[in-house]
Amino acid sequence: MDYVIYLVLAASVLALGFAFYFYKSMLKEDEGTDLMKKIALHVRNGAMAYLKQQYKVVGIVFLFLVILF
């Protein structure tokens, strides 16, 4: 049963290796046409606005819970 831990660790390292490989191969690809770049910029800006709002809400909840506890 101890081998399961090593199997999980090996699978995790393998998954991280694949993720790194796909990340590097994605960076080498062409960004696309000017329209595709423009759309990607708008999507990126929208995602960042969403994340900023999420971090704000999570921060307020976290502070409330810290004060409560």
All heavy atoms as TSV, in Angstrom:
chain	resi	resn	atom	element	x	y	z
A	1	MET	N	N	0.817	-1.197	0.000
A	1	MET	CA	C	0.000	0.000	0.000
A	1	MET	C	C	0.859	1.258	0.000
A	1	MET	O	O	0.378	2.308	-0.382
A	1	MET	CB	C	-0.918	-0.050	1.218
A	1	MET	CG	C	-2.098	0.844	1.117
A	1	MET	SD	S	-3.151	0.351	-0.244
A	1	MET	CE	C	-4.587	1.238	0.126
A	2	ASP	N	N	2.114	1.149	0.416
A	2	ASP	CA	C	3.005	2.312	0.433
A	2	ASP	C	C	3.369	2.784	-0.968
A	2	ASP	O	O	3.740	3.936	-1.152
A	2	ASP	CB	C	4.286	1.994	1.205
A	2	ASP	CG	C	4.030	1.800	2.688
A	2	ASP	OD1	O	3.041	2.371	3.188
A	2	ASP	OD2	O	4.806	1.083	3.338
A	3	TYR	N	N	3.272	1.885	-1.913
A	3	TYR	CA	C	3.633	2.246	-3.290
A	3	TYR	C	C	2.664	3.268	-3.891
A	3	TYR	O	O	3.000	3.954	-4.843
A	3	TYR	CB	C	3.704	1.012	-4.175
A	3	TYR	CG	C	2.362	0.346	-4.391
A	3	TYR	CD1	C	1.574	0.702	-5.473
A	3	TYR	CD2	C	1.886	-0.626	-3.525
A	3	TYR	CE1	C	0.341	0.131	-5.685
A	3	TYR	CE2	C	0.656	-1.212	-3.726
A	3	TYR	CZ	C	-0.115	-0.829	-4.805
A	3	TYR	OH	O	-1.331	-1.416	-5.004
A	4	VAL	N	N	1.472	3.374	-3.333
A	4	VAL	CA	C	0.466	4.298	-3.864
A	4	VAL	C	C	0.959	5.738	-3.755
A	4	VAL	O	O	0.762	6.541	-4.672
A	4	VAL	CB	C	-0.886	4.113	-3.137
A	4	VAL	CG1	C	-1.887	5.155	-3.589
A	4	VAL	CG2	C	-1.422	2.712	-3.355
A	5	ILE	N	N	1.626	6.073	-2.686
A	5	ILE	CA	C	2.155	7.431	-2.508
A	5	ILE	C	C	3.165	7.746	-3.606
A	5	ILE	O	O	3.134	8.819	-4.205
A	5	ILE	CB	C	2.787	7.589	-1.111
A	5	ILE	CG1	C	1.698	7.518	-0.043
A	5	ILE	CG2	C	3.564	8.890	-1.005
A	5	ILE	CD1	C	2.203	7.531	1.377
A	6	TYR	N	N	4.040	6.785	-3.897
A	6	TYR	CA	C	5.038	7.002	-4.938
A	6	TYR	C	C	4.390	7.080	-6.316
A	6	TYR	O	O	4.832	7.839	-7.169
A	6	TYR	CB	C	6.095	5.892	-4.902
A	6	TYR	CG	C	6.880	5.892	-3.624
A	6	TYR	CD1	C	6.784	4.847	-2.717
A	6	TYR	CD2	C	7.708	6.967	-3.300
A	6	TYR	CE1	C	7.504	4.852	-1.540
A	6	TYR	CE2	C	8.430	6.993	-2.117
A	6	TYR	CZ	C	8.317	5.939	-1.247
A	6	TYR	OH	O	9.027	5.966	-0.087
A	7	LEU	N	N	3.339	6.313	-6.514
A	7	LEU	CA	C	2.620	6.359	-7.774
A	7	LEU	C	C	1.955	7.724	-7.968
A	7	LEU	O	O	2.024	8.311	-9.051
A	7	LEU	CB	C	1.571	5.247	-7.825
A	7	LEU	CG	C	0.767	5.114	-9.108
A	7	LEU	CD1	C	1.686	4.765	-10.270
A	7	LEU	CD2	C	-0.310	4.057	-8.938
A	8	VAL	N	N	1.354	8.247	-6.920
A	8	VAL	CA	C	0.715	9.558	-6.982
A	8	VAL	C	C	1.763	10.649	-7.221
A	8	VAL	O	O	1.552	11.558	-8.031
A	8	VAL	CB	C	-0.090	9.831	-5.694
A	8	VAL	CG1	C	-0.526	11.277	-5.616
A	8	VAL	CG2	C	-1.284	8.898	-5.612
A	9	LEU	N	N	2.890	10.574	-6.536
A	9	LEU	CA	C	3.958	11.558	-6.738
A	9	LEU	C	C	4.498	11.505	-8.166
A	9	LEU	O	O	4.720	12.547	-8.791
A	9	LEU	CB	C	5.085	11.339	-5.730
A	9	LEU	CG	C	4.782	11.726	-4.293
A	9	LEU	CD1	C	5.927	11.307	-3.382
A	9	LEU	CD2	C	4.532	13.211	-4.178
A	10	ALA	N	N	4.688	10.301	-8.684
A	10	ALA	CA	C	5.193	10.163	-10.049
A	10	ALA	C	C	4.183	10.719	-11.054
A	10	ALA	O	O	4.565	11.418	-12.008
A	10	ALA	CB	C	5.497	8.699	-10.356
A	11	ALA	N	N	2.905	10.433	-10.845
A	11	ALA	CA	C	1.871	10.945	-11.742
A	11	ALA	C	C	1.809	12.466	-11.673
A	11	ALA	O	O	1.611	13.129	-12.694
A	11	ALA	CB	C	0.515	10.338	-11.381
A	12	SER	N	N	1.994	13.029	-10.487
A	12	SER	CA	C	1.968	14.484	-10.332
A	12	SER	C	C	3.133	15.134	-11.073
A	12	SER	O	O	2.957	16.134	-11.760
A	12	SER	CB	C	2.022	14.866	-8.859
A	12	SER	OG	O	0.927	14.332	-8.164
A	13	VAL	N	N	4.305	14.567	-10.920
A	13	VAL	CA	C	5.486	15.109	-11.606
A	13	VAL	C	C	5.318	14.983	-13.116
A	13	VAL	O	O	5.635	15.912	-13.868
A	13	VAL	CB	C	6.768	14.405	-11.113
A	13	VAL	CG1	C	7.960	14.750	-11.989
A	13	VAL	CG2	C	7.042	14.778	-9.670
A	14	LEU	N	N	4.779	13.862	-13.569
A	14	LEU	CA	C	4.544	13.663	-14.993
A	14	LEU	C	C	3.533	14.680	-15.524
A	14	LEU	O	O	3.730	15.273	-16.596
A	14	LEU	CB	C	4.047	12.240	-15.252
A	14	LEU	CG	C	3.868	11.828	-16.702
A	14	LEU	CD1	C	5.213	11.820	-17.430
A	14	LEU	CD2	C	3.212	10.465	-16.772
A	15	ALA	N	N	2.471	14.923	-14.769
A	15	ALA	CA	C	1.453	15.899	-15.181
A	15	ALA	C	C	2.049	17.305	-15.246
A	15	ALA	O	O	1.750	18.065	-16.178
A	15	ALA	CB	C	0.277	15.868	-14.218
A	16	LEU	N	N	2.886	17.659	-14.279
A	16	LEU	CA	C	3.540	18.970	-14.314
A	16	LEU	C	C	4.482	19.084	-15.510
A	16	LEU	O	O	4.582	20.143	-16.135
A	16	LEU	CB	C	4.298	19.225	-13.014
A	16	LEU	CG	C	3.434	19.544	-11.807
A	16	LEU	CD1	C	4.295	19.598	-10.550
A	16	LEU	CD2	C	2.704	20.857	-11.998
A	17	GLY	N	N	5.162	18.005	-15.836
A	17	GLY	CA	C	6.036	17.999	-17.010
A	17	GLY	C	C	5.257	18.223	-18.297
A	17	GLY	O	O	5.660	19.011	-19.152
A	18	PHE	N	N	4.120	17.535	-18.438
A	18	PHE	CA	C	3.273	17.735	-19.610
A	18	PHE	C	C	2.734	19.162	-19.656
A	18	PHE	O	O	2.688	19.779	-20.731
A	18	PHE	CB	C	2.110	16.754	-19.619
A	18	PHE	CG	C	2.442	15.432	-20.252
A	18	PHE	CD1	C	2.467	14.280	-19.490
A	18	PHE	CD2	C	2.732	15.343	-21.602
A	18	PHE	CE1	C	2.772	13.057	-20.061
A	18	PHE	CE2	C	3.036	14.128	-22.193
A	18	PHE	CZ	C	3.064	12.980	-21.407
A	19	ALA	N	N	2.319	19.698	-18.521
A	19	ALA	CA	C	1.796	21.066	-18.492
A	19	ALA	C	C	2.865	22.055	-18.936
A	19	ALA	O	O	2.594	22.980	-19.705
A	19	ALA	CB	C	1.294	21.407	-17.093
A	20	PHE	N	N	4.096	21.870	-18.467
A	20	PHE	CA	C	5.199	22.747	-18.853
A	20	PHE	C	C	5.482	22.635	-20.348
A	20	PHE	O	O	5.672	23.649	-21.036
A	20	PHE	CB	C	6.451	22.410	-18.038
A	20	PHE	CG	C	7.615	23.304	-18.333
A	20	PHE	CD1	C	7.636	24.610	-17.875
A	20	PHE	CD2	C	8.682	22.842	-19.083
A	20	PHE	CE1	C	8.703	25.440	-18.151
A	20	PHE	CE2	C	9.759	23.661	-19.366
A	20	PHE	CZ	C	9.768	24.963	-18.894
A	21	TYR	N	N	5.470	21.407	-20.864
A	21	TYR	CA	C	5.707	21.190	-22.292
A	21	TYR	C	C	4.638	21.884	-23.130
A	21	TYR	O	O	4.943	22.577	-24.106
A	21	TYR	CB	C	5.745	19.692	-22.607
A	21	TYR	CG	C	5.724	19.393	-24.071
A	21	TYR	CD1	C	6.873	19.568	-24.850
A	21	TYR	CD2	C	4.566	18.951	-24.704
A	21	TYR	CE1	C	6.859	19.313	-26.207
A	21	TYR	CE2	C	4.541	18.692	-26.055
A	21	TYR	CZ	C	5.697	18.871	-26.809
A	21	TYR	OH	O	5.671	18.627	-28.151
A	22	PHE	N	N	3.366	21.710	-22.769
A	22	PHE	CA	C	2.283	22.339	-23.532
A	22	PHE	C	C	2.325	23.851	-23.416
A	22	PHE	O	O	2.025	24.566	-24.368
A	22	PHE	CB	C	0.925	21.801	-23.080
A	22	PHE	CG	C	0.676	20.384	-23.510
A	22	PHE	CD1	C	0.209	19.450	-22.600
A	22	PHE	CD2	C	0.910	19.981	-24.810
A	22	PHE	CE1	C	-0.017	18.139	-22.993
A	22	PHE	CE2	C	0.685	18.677	-25.210
A	22	PHE	CZ	C	0.221	17.752	-24.299
A	23	TYR	N	N	2.706	24.367	-22.254
A	23	TYR	CA	C	2.834	25.813	-22.069
A	23	TYR	C	C	3.902	26.376	-23.000
A	23	TYR	O	O	3.675	27.368	-23.689
A	23	TYR	CB	C	3.171	26.112	-20.608
A	23	TYR	CG	C	3.532	27.549	-20.342
A	23	TYR	CD1	C	2.559	28.545	-20.336
A	23	TYR	CD2	C	4.848	27.930	-20.088
A	23	TYR	CE1	C	2.882	29.866	-20.094
A	23	TYR	CE2	C	5.182	29.237	-19.847
A	23	TYR	CZ	C	4.198	30.206	-19.852
A	23	TYR	OH	O	4.531	31.520	-19.621
A	24	LYS	N	N	5.065	25.718	-23.032
A	24	LYS	CA	C	6.148	26.197	-23.896
A	24	LYS	C	C	5.773	26.088	-25.371
A	24	LYS	O	O	6.085	26.978	-26.164
A	24	LYS	CB	C	7.444	25.402	-23.634
A	24	LYS	CG	C	8.121	25.792	-22.352
A	24	LYS	CD	C	8.569	27.228	-22.424
A	24	LYS	CE	C	9.482	27.577	-21.294
A	24	LYS	NZ	N	9.930	28.960	-21.339
A	25	SER	N	N	5.111	25.015	-25.758
A	25	SER	CA	C	4.728	24.868	-27.165
A	25	SER	C	C	3.653	25.885	-27.550
A	25	SER	O	O	3.627	26.360	-28.686
A	25	SER	CB	C	4.251	23.447	-27.451
A	25	SER	OG	O	3.065	23.166	-26.754
A	26	MET	N	N	2.778	26.246	-26.604
A	26	MET	CA	C	1.753	27.242	-26.891
A	26	MET	C	C	2.388	28.615	-27.110
A	26	MET	O	O	1.949	29.381	-27.968
A	26	MET	CB	C	0.757	27.324	-25.731
A	26	MET	CG	C	-0.365	28.314	-25.946
A	26	MET	SD	S	-1.247	28.730	-24.451
A	26	MET	CE	C	0.012	29.532	-23.483
A	27	LEU	N	N	3.433	28.941	-26.346
A	27	LEU	CA	C	4.086	30.238	-26.496
A	27	LEU	C	C	4.781	30.390	-27.844
A	27	LEU	O	O	4.957	31.511	-28.321
A	27	LEU	CB	C	5.096	30.455	-25.371
A	27	LEU	CG	C	4.512	30.722	-23.990
A	27	LEU	CD1	C	5.645	30.909	-22.973
A	27	LEU	CD2	C	3.619	31.951	-23.992
A	28	LYS	N	N	5.156	29.283	-28.454
A	28	LYS	CA	C	5.836	29.333	-29.746
A	28	LYS	C	C	4.873	29.575	-30.903
A	28	LYS	O	O	5.295	29.965	-31.992
A	28	LYS	CB	C	6.595	28.033	-29.988
A	28	LYS	CG	C	7.771	27.834	-29.072
A	28	LYS	CD	C	8.453	26.509	-29.337
A	28	LYS	CE	C	9.576	26.280	-28.343
A	28	LYS	NZ	N	10.179	24.951	-28.496
A	29	GLU	N	N	3.594	29.338	-30.700
A	29	GLU	CA	C	2.604	29.461	-31.766
A	29	GLU	C	C	2.354	30.926	-32.116
A	29	GLU	O	O	2.537	31.823	-31.307
A	29	GLU	CB	C	1.284	28.815	-31.351
A	29	GLU	CG	C	1.353	27.324	-31.184
A	29	GLU	CD	C	1.629	26.600	-32.482
A	29	GLU	OE1	O	1.092	27.021	-33.525
A	29	GLU	OE2	O	2.377	25.609	-32.439
A	30	ASP	N	N	1.893	31.139	-33.357
A	30	ASP	CA	C	1.550	32.466	-33.835
A	30	ASP	C	C	0.308	32.972	-33.103
A	30	ASP	O	O	-0.605	32.190	-32.804
A	30	ASP	CB	C	1.289	32.411	-35.340
A	30	ASP	CG	C	1.014	33.778	-35.932
A	30	ASP	OD1	O	1.511	34.775	-35.378
A	30	ASP	OD2	O	0.297	33.837	-36.960
A	31	GLU	N	N	0.260	34.266	-32.824
A	31	GLU	CA	C	-0.872	34.839	-32.101
A	31	GLU	C	C	-2.105	34.979	-32.972
A	31	GLU	O	O	-3.203	35.152	-32.455
A	31	GLU	CB	C	-0.492	36.205	-31.530
A	31	GLU	CG	C	0.528	36.140	-30.417
A	31	GLU	CD	C	0.816	37.503	-29.834
A	31	GLU	OE1	O	0.001	38.431	-30.034
A	31	GLU	OE2	O	1.851	37.645	-29.192
A	32	GLY	N	N	-1.966	34.959	-34.250
A	32	GLY	CA	C	-3.112	35.042	-35.154
A	32	GLY	C	C	-3.173	36.375	-35.868
A	32	GLY	O	O	-2.235	37.166	-35.868
A	33	THR	N	N	-4.323	36.629	-36.461
A	33	THR	CA	C	-4.517	37.862	-37.226
A	33	THR	C	C	-4.685	39.043	-36.264
A	33	THR	O	O	-4.801	38.874	-35.049
A	33	THR	CB	C	-5.773	37.746	-38.099
A	33	THR	OG1	O	-6.911	37.623	-37.245
A	33	THR	CG2	C	-5.691	36.546	-39.033
A	34	ASP	N	N	-4.720	40.238	-36.838
A	34	ASP	CA	C	-4.906	41.441	-36.015
A	34	ASP	C	C	-6.249	41.412	-35.282
A	34	ASP	O	O	-6.343	41.825	-34.132
A	34	ASP	CB	C	-4.814	42.698	-36.880
A	34	ASP	CG	C	-3.395	42.978	-37.328
A	34	ASP	OD1	O	-2.456	42.501	-36.653
A	34	ASP	OD2	O	-3.226	43.687	-38.343
A	35	LEU	N	N	-7.285	40.890	-35.952
A	35	LEU	CA	C	-8.600	40.796	-35.311
A	35	LEU	C	C	-8.552	39.823	-34.134
A	35	LEU	O	O	-9.117	40.103	-33.069
A	35	LEU	CB	C	-9.654	40.345	-36.319
A	35	LEU	CG	C	-11.074	40.160	-35.782
A	35	LEU	CD1	C	-11.590	41.493	-35.213
A	35	LEU	CD2	C	-11.990	39.635	-36.859
A	36	MET	N	N	-7.858	38.712	-34.303
A	36	MET	CA	C	-7.734	37.740	-33.219
A	36	MET	C	C	-6.984	38.333	-32.035
A	36	MET	O	O	-7.348	38.109	-30.875
A	36	MET	CB	C	-7.035	36.475	-33.718
A	36	MET	CG	C	-7.867	35.668	-34.690
A	36	MET	SD	S	-6.933	34.354	-35.506
A	36	MET	CE	C	-6.583	33.270	-34.161
A	37	LYS	N	N	-5.949	39.117	-32.323
A	37	LYS	CA	C	-5.187	39.763	-31.252
A	37	LYS	C	C	-6.052	40.780	-30.509
A	37	LYS	O	O	-5.979	40.899	-29.287
A	37	LYS	CB	C	-3.952	40.445	-31.828
A	37	LYS	CG	C	-2.904	39.485	-32.336
A	37	LYS	CD	C	-1.745	40.225	-32.970
A	37	LYS	CE	C	-0.785	39.284	-33.661
A	37	LYS	NZ	N	0.282	39.986	-34.353
A	38	LYS	N	N	-6.871	41.509	-31.262
A	38	LYS	CA	C	-7.752	42.510	-30.650
A	38	LYS	C	C	-8.786	41.838	-29.746
A	38	LYS	O	O	-9.034	42.288	-28.628
A	38	LYS	CB	C	-8.443	43.313	-31.754
A	38	LYS	CG	C	-9.318	44.431	-31.262
A	38	LYS	CD	C	-9.923	45.189	-32.437
A	38	LYS	CE	C	-10.869	46.265	-31.937
A	38	LYS	NZ	N	-11.511	46.971	-33.044
A	39	ILE	N	N	-9.378	40.751	-30.224
A	39	ILE	CA	C	-10.358	40.014	-29.422
A	39	ILE	C	C	-9.692	39.448	-28.170
A	39	ILE	O	O	-10.250	39.516	-27.069
A	39	ILE	CB	C	-11.011	38.899	-30.263
A	39	ILE	CG1	C	-11.873	39.516	-31.356
A	39	ILE	CG2	C	-11.833	37.959	-29.387
A	39	ILE	CD1	C	-12.378	38.526	-32.381
A	40	ALA	N	N	-8.494	38.901	-28.321
A	40	ALA	CA	C	-7.776	38.337	-27.173
A	40	ALA	C	C	-7.477	39.418	-26.141
A	40	ALA	O	O	-7.548	39.163	-24.924
A	40	ALA	CB	C	-6.483	37.675	-27.637
A	41	LEU	N	N	-7.155	40.615	-26.590
A	41	LEU	CA	C	-6.896	41.717	-25.658
A	41	LEU	C	C	-8.152	42.061	-24.864
A	41	LEU	O	O	-8.093	42.258	-23.653
A	41	LEU	CB	C	-6.397	42.948	-26.423
A	41	LEU	CG	C	-6.142	44.192	-25.588
A	41	LEU	CD1	C	-5.000	43.944	-24.595
A	41	LEU	CD2	C	-5.829	45.369	-26.474
A	42	HIS	N	N	-9.303	42.099	-25.534
A	42	HIS	CA	C	-10.557	42.391	-24.845
A	42	HIS	C	C	-10.908	41.287	-23.845
A	42	HIS	O	O	-11.370	41.567	-22.735
A	42	HIS	CB	C	-11.698	42.586	-25.839
A	42	HIS	CG	C	-11.594	43.854	-26.624
A	42	HIS	ND1	N	-11.612	45.098	-26.041
A	42	HIS	CD2	C	-11.458	44.068	-27.956
A	42	HIS	CE1	C	-11.502	46.024	-26.981
A	42	HIS	NE2	N	-11.403	45.421	-28.156
A	43	VAL	N	N	-10.688	40.035	-24.230
A	43	VAL	CA	C	-10.956	38.914	-23.326
A	43	VAL	C	C	-10.033	38.997	-22.112
A	43	VAL	O	O	-10.459	38.807	-20.969
A	43	VAL	CB	C	-10.777	37.565	-24.062
A	43	VAL	CG1	C	-10.801	36.403	-23.088
A	43	VAL	CG2	C	-11.854	37.400	-25.123
A	44	ARG	N	N	-8.757	39.303	-22.349
A	44	ARG	CA	C	-7.790	39.410	-21.252
A	44	ARG	C	C	-8.171	40.539	-20.305
A	44	ARG	O	O	-8.120	40.379	-19.078
A	44	ARG	CB	C	-6.389	39.649	-21.824
A	44	ARG	CG	C	-5.291	39.577	-20.798
A	44	ARG	CD	C	-3.900	39.720	-21.418
A	44	ARG	NE	N	-3.679	38.740	-22.472
A	44	ARG	CZ	C	-3.476	39.032	-23.760
A	44	ARG	NH1	N	-3.461	40.294	-24.159
A	44	ARG	NH2	N	-3.277	38.085	-24.633
A	45	ASN	N	N	-8.577	41.682	-20.849
A	45	ASN	CA	C	-8.984	42.812	-20.000
A	45	ASN	C	C	-10.223	42.465	-19.177
A	45	ASN	O	O	-10.314	42.810	-17.993
A	45	ASN	CB	C	-9.246	44.053	-20.852
A	45	ASN	CG	C	-7.975	44.651	-21.395
A	45	ASN	OD1	O	-6.890	44.421	-20.868
A	45	ASN	ND2	N	-8.091	45.411	-22.465
A	46	GLY	N	N	-11.181	41.777	-19.788
A	46	GLY	CA	C	-12.375	41.357	-19.062
A	46	GLY	C	C	-12.054	40.364	-17.962
A	46	GLY	O	O	-12.596	40.449	-16.851
A	47	ALA	N	N	-11.161	39.436	-18.245
A	47	ALA	CA	C	-10.767	38.451	-17.238
A	47	ALA	C	C	-10.058	39.116	-16.066
A	47	ALA	O	O	-10.296	38.769	-14.900
A	47	ALA	CB	C	-9.870	37.386	-17.871
A	48	MET	N	N	-9.208	40.081	-16.357
A	48	MET	CA	C	-8.500	40.770	-15.283
A	48	MET	C	C	-9.460	41.600	-14.429
A	48	MET	O	O	-9.320	41.669	-13.204
A	48	MET	CB	C	-7.380	41.645	-15.843
A	48	MET	CG	C	-6.249	40.846	-16.450
A	48	MET	SD	S	-5.560	39.572	-15.355
A	48	MET	CE	C	-4.876	40.575	-14.072
A	49	ALA	N	N	-10.455	42.222	-15.048
A	49	ALA	CA	C	-11.451	42.980	-14.294
A	49	ALA	C	C	-12.244	42.046	-13.381
A	49	ALA	O	O	-12.524	42.372	-12.221
A	49	ALA	CB	C	-12.390	43.719	-15.245
A	50	TYR	N	N	-12.600	40.884	-13.903
A	50	TYR	CA	C	-13.320	39.890	-13.105
A	50	TYR	C	C	-12.474	39.430	-11.917
A	50	TYR	O	O	-12.958	39.354	-10.784
A	50	TYR	CB	C	-13.712	38.697	-13.979
A	50	TYR	CG	C	-14.278	37.539	-13.206
A	50	TYR	CD1	C	-15.584	37.576	-12.742
A	50	TYR	CD2	C	-13.513	36.416	-12.939
A	50	TYR	CE1	C	-16.118	36.519	-12.040
A	50	TYR	CE2	C	-14.031	35.357	-12.229
A	50	TYR	CZ	C	-15.330	35.409	-11.776
A	50	TYR	OH	O	-15.842	34.373	-11.068
A	51	LEU	N	N	-11.212	39.107	-12.162
A	51	LEU	CA	C	-10.341	38.648	-11.088
A	51	LEU	C	C	-10.133	39.732	-10.028
A	51	LEU	O	O	-10.093	39.435	-8.829
A	51	LEU	CB	C	-8.991	38.205	-11.652
A	51	LEU	CG	C	-8.989	36.853	-12.338
A	51	LEU	CD1	C	-7.622	36.595	-12.970
A	51	LEU	CD2	C	-9.349	35.754	-11.372
A	52	LYS	N	N	-10.014	40.971	-10.451
A	52	LYS	CA	C	-9.852	42.071	-9.499
A	52	LYS	C	C	-11.065	42.158	-8.579
A	52	LYS	O	O	-10.920	42.315	-7.362
A	52	LYS	CB	C	-9.643	43.384	-10.252
A	52	LYS	CG	C	-9.375	44.561	-9.371
A	52	LYS	CD	C	-9.141	45.820	-10.204
A	52	LYS	CE	C	-8.938	47.031	-9.320
A	52	LYS	NZ	N	-8.785	48.258	-10.101
A	53	GLN	N	N	-12.252	42.035	-9.160
A	53	GLN	CA	C	-13.471	42.076	-8.361
A	53	GLN	C	C	-13.548	40.870	-7.424
A	53	GLN	O	O	-13.915	41.009	-6.252
A	53	GLN	CB	C	-14.700	42.109	-9.277
A	53	GLN	CG	C	-16.007	42.233	-8.532
A	53	GLN	CD	C	-16.146	43.551	-7.797
A	53	GLN	OE1	O	-15.588	44.573	-8.209
A	53	GLN	NE2	N	-16.872	43.541	-6.704
A	54	GLN	N	N	-13.176	39.705	-7.912
A	54	GLN	CA	C	-13.195	38.509	-7.076
A	54	GLN	C	C	-12.227	38.642	-5.902
A	54	GLN	O	O	-12.569	38.284	-4.772
A	54	GLN	CB	C	-12.809	37.281	-7.898
A	54	GLN	CG	C	-13.913	36.776	-8.777
A	54	GLN	CD	C	-15.060	36.206	-7.992
A	54	GLN	OE1	O	-16.065	36.872	-7.783
A	54	GLN	NE2	N	-14.928	34.994	-7.543
A	55	TYR	N	N	-11.021	39.131	-6.154
A	55	TYR	CA	C	-10.041	39.305	-5.078
A	55	TYR	C	C	-10.548	40.302	-4.044
A	55	TYR	O	O	-10.319	40.133	-2.846
A	55	TYR	CB	C	-8.698	39.769	-5.627
A	55	TYR	CG	C	-7.921	38.687	-6.344
A	55	TYR	CD1	C	-7.118	38.987	-7.434
A	55	TYR	CD2	C	-7.976	37.369	-5.931
A	55	TYR	CE1	C	-6.399	38.007	-8.092
A	55	TYR	CE2	C	-7.265	36.374	-6.572
A	55	TYR	CZ	C	-6.484	36.697	-7.650
A	55	TYR	OH	O	-5.776	35.730	-8.293
A	56	LYS	N	N	-11.236	41.325	-4.496
A	56	LYS	CA	C	-11.781	42.318	-3.570
A	56	LYS	C	C	-12.822	41.676	-2.647
A	56	LYS	O	O	-12.787	41.854	-1.428
A	56	LYS	CB	C	-12.403	43.482	-4.339
A	56	LYS	CG	C	-12.820	44.629	-3.432
A	56	LYS	CD	C	-13.647	45.691	-4.132
A	56	LYS	CE	C	-13.050	46.216	-5.397
A	56	LYS	NZ	N	-13.858	47.296	-6.010
A	57	VAL	N	N	-13.735	40.907	-3.225
A	57	VAL	CA	C	-14.786	40.261	-2.433
A	57	VAL	C	C	-14.184	39.235	-1.481
A	57	VAL	O	O	-14.539	39.184	-0.293
A	57	VAL	CB	C	-15.845	39.610	-3.362
A	57	VAL	CG1	C	-16.802	38.735	-2.575
A	57	VAL	CG2	C	-16.592	40.677	-4.132
A	58	VAL	N	N	-13.269	38.421	-1.965
A	58	VAL	CA	C	-12.638	37.411	-1.121
A	58	VAL	C	C	-11.852	38.079	0.005
A	58	VAL	O	O	-11.874	37.614	1.143
A	58	VAL	CB	C	-11.737	36.482	-1.953
A	58	VAL	CG1	C	-10.874	35.605	-1.080
A	58	VAL	CG2	C	-12.587	35.629	-2.884
A	59	GLY	N	N	-11.187	39.177	-0.286
A	59	GLY	CA	C	-10.432	39.895	0.744
A	59	GLY	C	C	-11.341	40.441	1.829
A	59	GLY	O	O	-11.021	40.354	3.034
A	60	ILE	N	N	-12.485	40.987	1.436
A	60	ILE	CA	C	-13.426	41.522	2.422
A	60	ILE	C	C	-13.980	40.394	3.291
A	60	ILE	O	O	-14.053	40.524	4.520
A	60	ILE	CB	C	-14.563	42.298	1.708
A	60	ILE	CG1	C	-14.003	43.588	1.110
A	60	ILE	CG2	C	-15.709	42.599	2.669
A	60	ILE	CD1	C	-14.967	44.303	0.188
A	61	VAL	N	N	-14.357	39.284	2.674
A	61	VAL	CA	C	-14.861	38.140	3.431
A	61	VAL	C	C	-13.789	37.621	4.373
A	61	VAL	O	O	-14.055	37.306	5.540
A	61	VAL	CB	C	-15.365	37.030	2.483
A	61	VAL	CG1	C	-15.662	35.755	3.242
A	61	VAL	CG2	C	-16.579	37.507	1.711
A	62	PHE	N	N	-12.554	37.518	3.900
A	62	PHE	CA	C	-11.455	37.043	4.727
A	62	PHE	C	C	-11.237	37.965	5.932
A	62	PHE	O	O	-11.083	37.486	7.064
A	62	PHE	CB	C	-10.171	36.967	3.892
A	62	PHE	CG	C	-8.989	36.489	4.656
A	62	PHE	CD1	C	-8.862	35.160	5.005
A	62	PHE	CD2	C	-7.996	37.376	5.042
A	62	PHE	CE1	C	-7.763	34.728	5.730
A	62	PHE	CE2	C	-6.901	36.950	5.746
A	62	PHE	CZ	C	-6.788	35.611	6.107
A	63	LEU	N	N	-11.242	39.270	5.703
A	63	LEU	CA	C	-11.068	40.200	6.812
A	63	LEU	C	C	-12.216	40.086	7.820
A	63	LEU	O	O	-11.994	40.107	9.039
A	63	LEU	CB	C	-10.986	41.640	6.292
A	63	LEU	CG	C	-9.643	42.081	5.770
A	63	LEU	CD1	C	-9.747	43.478	5.158
A	63	LEU	CD2	C	-8.613	42.072	6.867
A	64	PHE	N	N	-13.445	39.949	7.318
A	64	PHE	CA	C	-14.588	39.779	8.197
A	64	PHE	C	C	-14.435	38.532	9.060
A	64	PHE	O	O	-14.688	38.561	10.279
A	64	PHE	CB	C	-15.885	39.711	7.373
A	64	PHE	CG	C	-17.089	39.399	8.199
A	64	PHE	CD1	C	-17.652	40.362	9.025
A	64	PHE	CD2	C	-17.667	38.139	8.145
A	64	PHE	CE1	C	-18.766	40.069	9.782
A	64	PHE	CE2	C	-18.769	37.836	8.894
A	64	PHE	CZ	C	-19.326	38.807	9.722
A	65	LEU	N	N	-14.004	37.415	8.436
A	65	LEU	CA	C	-13.843	36.181	9.193
A	65	LEU	C	C	-12.704	36.270	10.199
A	65	LEU	O	O	-12.795	35.722	11.298
A	65	LEU	CB	C	-13.635	35.013	8.235
A	65	LEU	CG	C	-14.853	34.612	7.407
A	65	LEU	CD1	C	-14.484	33.526	6.397
A	65	LEU	CD2	C	-15.980	34.149	8.296
A	66	VAL	N	N	-11.633	36.968	9.846
A	66	VAL	CA	C	-10.513	37.146	10.780
A	66	VAL	C	C	-10.975	37.924	11.995
A	66	VAL	O	O	-10.687	37.574	13.131
A	66	VAL	CB	C	-9.328	37.832	10.085
A	66	VAL	CG1	C	-8.312	38.344	11.110
A	66	VAL	CG2	C	-8.655	36.899	9.096
A	67	ILE	N	N	-11.729	38.990	11.761
A	67	ILE	CA	C	-12.230	39.801	12.869
A	67	ILE	C	C	-13.232	38.986	13.700
A	67	ILE	O	O	-13.217	39.036	14.941
A	67	ILE	CB	C	-12.879	41.095	12.334
A	67	ILE	CG1	C	-11.794	41.999	11.747
A	67	ILE	CG2	C	-13.637	41.814	13.436
A	67	ILE	CD1	C	-12.330	43.184	10.976
A	68	LEU	N	N	-14.085	38.210	13.030
A	68	LEU	CA	C	-15.077	37.411	13.733
A	68	LEU	C	C	-14.431	36.356	14.620
A	68	LEU	O	O	-14.841	36.162	15.752
A	68	LEU	CB	C	-16.008	36.747	12.711
A	68	LEU	CG	C	-17.140	35.874	13.274
A	68	LEU	CD1	C	-18.154	36.779	14.003
A	68	LEU	CD2	C	-17.791	35.099	12.172
A	69	PHE	N	N	-13.413	35.696	14.085
A	69	PHE	CA	C	-12.776	34.624	14.867
A	69	PHE	C	C	-11.729	35.190	15.804
A	69	PHE	O	O	-11.306	34.611	16.750
A	69	PHE	CB	C	-12.153	33.573	13.954
A	69	PHE	CG	C	-13.182	32.768	13.217
A	69	PHE	CD1	C	-13.115	32.633	11.846
A	69	PHE	CD2	C	-14.231	32.158	13.888
A	69	PHE	CE1	C	-14.051	31.880	11.157
A	69	PHE	CE2	C	-15.177	31.410	13.216
A	69	PHE	CZ	C	-15.087	31.268	11.851
